[in-house]
């Protein structure tokens, strides 16, 4: 191992909050250069996201109220992984619950860290195609306020470029899916 590439040494770890969706901890570390400091981290089980594409070339998104943002954000359907749940199972469930669509074709687009400066959350992104509109309305969680929105890829790109309220995981996943949308 070369100098400066060694991992920091964990000196102390303290859990400050254990929540329904995430935990918050502070870690005391000693860096390879012997400097010590505290690093905060949100521990999250990860999430799965779908980029749903209809046969007509429309993207299925949601406009969802987000408390932390004090408003509604345009997002691809997504959800938090349950304990020991495969991301593909998570997003199949979430797509139906949030949008009322079922996909019959799935393709992995990859995974990415959402905000590695303070969280270990990883998002698993999937392209969802061959969509079927379900007859029954979606069964949204009672703490969700969601509106389903259909947009062309061009309209979503315009919304992103005009700094509309589009969340980061949607922008990143849109970029991963672009080769399949053109």
URFENJO-V422598 format. One record per pair of residues at least 12 apart in sequence whose C-alpha atoms are under 10 Angstrom apart, sorted by the first residue. I is the first residue (numbers start at 1). J is the second residue. D is the distance in whole Angstrom. If there is no record, write none. Layout:
i	j	d
I	J	D
I	J	D
This chain:
i	j	d
3	32	8
3	33	9
4	31	9
4	32	6
4	33	7
5	31	10
5	32	8
6	31	8
6	32	6
6	33	10
7	29	10
7	30	9
7	31	7
7	32	7
8	28	10
8	29	6
8	30	5
8	31	4
8	32	6
8	33	9
8	34	9
8	35	10
8	36	9
9	28	9
9	29	5
9	30	5
9	31	6
9	32	8
9	34	9
9	36	9
10	27	7
10	28	6
10	29	5
10	30	7
10	31	9
10	36	10
11	27	7
11	28	5
11	29	5
11	30	7
11	36	9
11	37	10
11	38	10
12	26	8
12	27	6
12	28	5
12	29	7
12	30	10
12	38	9
13	25	7
13	26	6
13	27	4
13	28	6
13	29	9
13	38	9
13	39	10
13	40	10
14	26	5
14	27	6
14	28	9
14	40	10
15	27	9
15	40	10
15	41	10
16	40	10
17	42	9
18	43	9
19	43	10
19	44	10
20	44	10
21	43	9
21	44	7
21	45	8
21	46	10
21	80	8
21	81	9
21	82	9
22	42	7
22	43	6
22	44	5
22	45	7
22	46	9
22	80	10
22	119	10
22	121	9
23	41	8
23	42	6
23	43	5
23	44	7
23	45	9
23	119	10
24	40	7
24	41	6
24	42	5
24	43	6
24	44	9
24	118	10
24	119	9
25	39	8
25	40	6
25	41	5
25	42	7
25	43	8
26	38	6
26	39	6
26	40	4
26	41	6
26	42	9
27	39	5
27	40	6
27	41	8
28	40	9
39	117	10
39	118	8
40	117	9
40	118	6
40	119	8
41	116	9
41	117	8
41	118	5
41	119	5
41	120	7
42	115	10
42	116	9
42	117	10
42	118	6
42	119	5
42	120	7
42	121	8
43	118	9
43	119	6
43	120	6
43	121	7
44	80	9
44	81	9
44	119	7
44	120	6
44	121	5
44	122	8
45	80	7
45	81	6
45	82	7
45	83	8
45	84	9
45	85	10
45	120	8
45	121	6
45	122	8
45	123	10
46	79	9
46	80	6
46	81	6
46	82	9
46	83	10
46	87	8
46	113	9
46	114	9
46	119	10
46	120	8
46	121	5
46	122	5
46	123	6
46	124	8
47	78	7
47	79	5
47	80	4
47	81	5
47	82	9
47	87	7
47	90	8
47	91	8
47	111	10
47	114	10
47	121	7
47	122	6
47	123	5
47	124	6
47	125	9
47	169	10
48	77	9
48	78	5
48	79	6
48	80	7
48	81	7
48	86	9
48	87	5
48	88	7
48	89	9
48	90	6
48	91	5
48	92	9
48	94	9
48	95	10
48	111	9
48	122	8
48	123	5
48	124	5
48	125	6
48	126	8
48	169	10
49	75	9
49	76	7
49	77	6
49	78	4
49	79	7
49	80	9
49	87	9
49	88	9
49	90	9
49	91	6
49	92	9
49	94	8
49	95	8
49	109	10
49	111	10
49	123	7
49	124	6
49	125	5
49	126	6
49	127	9
49	128	10
49	169	8
49	170	8
49	173	8
50	75	10
50	76	6
50	77	6
50	78	6
50	79	9
50	88	9
50	91	6
50	92	8
50	94	9
50	95	7
50	103	10
50	106	9
50	107	10
50	108	9
50	109	9
50	124	9
50	125	6
50	126	5
50	127	6
50	128	6
50	129	10
50	170	9
50	173	8
50	174	10
50	177	10
51	75	10
51	76	6
51	77	7
51	78	9
51	95	10
51	106	10
51	107	10
51	109	9
51	125	7
51	126	6
51	127	5
51	128	6
51	129	8
51	170	8
51	173	7
51	174	7
51	176	9
51	177	7
51	181	10
52	76	8
52	77	8
52	95	8
52	99	10
52	101	9
52	102	9
52	103	8
52	105	10
52	106	9
52	126	8
52	127	6
52	128	4
52	129	6
52	130	9
52	131	8
52	150	10
52	177	10
53	103	9
53	127	8
53	128	6
53	129	5
53	130	8
53	131	7
53	150	9
53	151	10
53	152	9
53	153	9
53	177	10
53	180	9
53	181	8
54	101	10
54	103	9
54	128	9
54	129	6
54	130	7
54	131	6
54	132	9
54	133	10
54	150	9
54	152	10
55	129	8
55	130	7
55	131	7
55	132	10
56	152	9
57	129	10
57	150	10
57	151	9
57	152	7
57	153	8
57	181	8
57	182	9
58	149	10
58	150	6
58	151	5
58	152	5
58	153	7
58	154	10
58	155	10
58	156	10
58	181	9
59	76	9
59	128	10
59	129	10
59	149	8
59	150	6
59	151	5
59	152	6
59	153	7
59	154	10
59	155	10
59	156	8
59	174	10
59	181	9
60	75	9
60	76	7
60	77	8
60	95	9
60	99	8
60	101	9
60	128	10
60	131	10
60	148	7
60	149	6
60	150	5
60	151	7
60	152	9
60	153	10
61	74	7
61	75	6
61	76	5
61	77	6
61	78	10
61	95	10
61	98	9
61	99	8
61	146	10
61	147	8
61	148	6
61	149	5
61	150	6
61	151	8
61	156	9
61	170	9
62	74	6
62	75	5
62	76	6
62	77	6
62	78	10
62	98	8
62	99	7
62	145	10
62	146	6
62	147	5
62	148	5
62	149	5
62	150	8
63	75	6
63	76	9
63	77	9
63	145	8
63	146	6
63	147	5
63	148	6
63	149	7
63	165	9
63	166	9
64	76	10
64	77	10
64	98	10
64	144	7
64	145	6
64	146	5
64	147	6
64	148	9
65	143	10
65	144	7
65	145	6
65	146	7
65	147	9
66	144	9
66	145	9
66	146	10
69	165	9
69	167	10
71	165	9
72	145	9
72	146	9
72	147	10
72	165	7
72	166	9
72	167	10
73	146	10
73	164	8
73	165	5
73	166	5
73	167	6
73	170	10
74	146	10
74	147	9
74	148	10
74	149	8
74	156	9
74	159	9
74	160	10
74	164	8
74	165	6
74	166	5
74	167	7
74	170	8
74	171	10
75	146	10
75	148	10
75	149	9
75	165	9
75	166	6
75	167	6
75	168	9
75	169	8
75	170	5
75	171	9
76	95	9
76	98	10
76	99	10
76	125	10
76	148	10
76	149	10
76	166	9
76	167	9
76	169	8
76	170	6
76	171	9
76	173	8
76	174	9
77	91	8
77	92	10
77	94	7
77	95	6
77	96	9
77	97	9
77	98	6
77	99	7
77	146	10
77	148	9
77	170	9
78	90	8
78	91	6
78	92	9
78	93	9
78	94	6
78	95	7
78	97	10
78	98	8
78	123	9
78	124	9
78	125	9
78	169	9
78	170	9
79	91	7
79	92	10
79	93	9
79	94	6
79	95	9
79	97	10
79	98	9
79	123	9
80	94	9
80	121	10
80	123	9
81	123	10
81	124	10
86	124	10
87	123	9
87	124	7
87	125	9
87	126	9
88	106	9
88	107	10
88	108	9
88	124	8
88	125	9
88	126	8
90	124	10
91	124	9
91	125	9
91	126	8
91	128	9
92	104	10
92	106	9
92	126	10
92	128	9
94	138	10
94	139	10
94	140	9
94	141	10
95	128	9
95	138	9
96	132	10
96	133	9
96	134	8
96	137	9
96	138	6
96	139	8
96	140	9
97	137	8
97	138	5
97	139	5
97	140	5
97	141	8
98	137	9
98	138	6
98	139	7
98	140	6
98	141	9
98	144	9
98	145	10
98	146	7
98	147	8
98	148	8
99	133	9
99	134	9
99	137	8
99	138	6
99	139	9
99	140	9
99	146	9
99	147	8
99	148	6
99	149	9
100	131	10
100	132	9
100	133	6
100	134	5
100	135	8
100	136	7
100	137	6
100	138	5
100	139	8
100	140	9
100	148	9
101	128	10
101	130	10
101	131	6
101	132	6
101	133	5
101	134	6
101	135	9
101	136	10
101	137	9
101	138	8
102	128	9
102	129	9
102	130	8
102	131	6
102	132	5
102	133	7
102	134	7
103	127	9
103	128	6
103	129	6
103	130	6
103	131	4
103	132	6
103	133	9
104	128	8
104	129	6
104	130	5
104	131	6
104	132	8
105	126	10
105	127	8
105	128	6
105	129	5
105	130	6
105	131	8
106	126	7
106	127	6
106	128	5
106	129	6
106	130	9
107	125	9
107	126	5
107	127	5
107	128	7
107	129	8
107	177	10
108	124	8
108	125	6
108	126	4
108	127	6
108	128	9
108	176	10
108	177	10
109	124	8
109	125	5
109	126	5
109	127	6
109	173	8
109	174	10
109	175	10
109	176	6
109	177	7
110	123	8
110	124	6
110	125	6
110	126	7
110	127	10
110	173	9
110	176	8
110	177	10
111	123	5
111	124	4
111	125	6
111	126	9
111	172	10
111	173	9
111	176	10
112	124	7
112	125	8
112	169	9
112	172	9
112	173	9
113	169	9
114	168	8
114	169	7
114	172	9
115	168	9
115	169	10
123	169	8
123	172	10
123	173	9
124	169	10
124	173	9
125	169	9
125	170	9
125	172	9
125	173	6
125	174	10
125	176	8
125	177	9
126	173	8
126	176	9
126	177	8
127	173	9
127	174	10
127	176	9
127	177	7
127	180	8
127	181	10
152	181	9
153	174	9
153	177	10
153	178	8
153	181	7
153	182	8
154	181	10
154	182	10
156	170	10
156	171	9
156	174	9
157	171	9
157	174	8
157	175	9
157	178	10
160	174	10
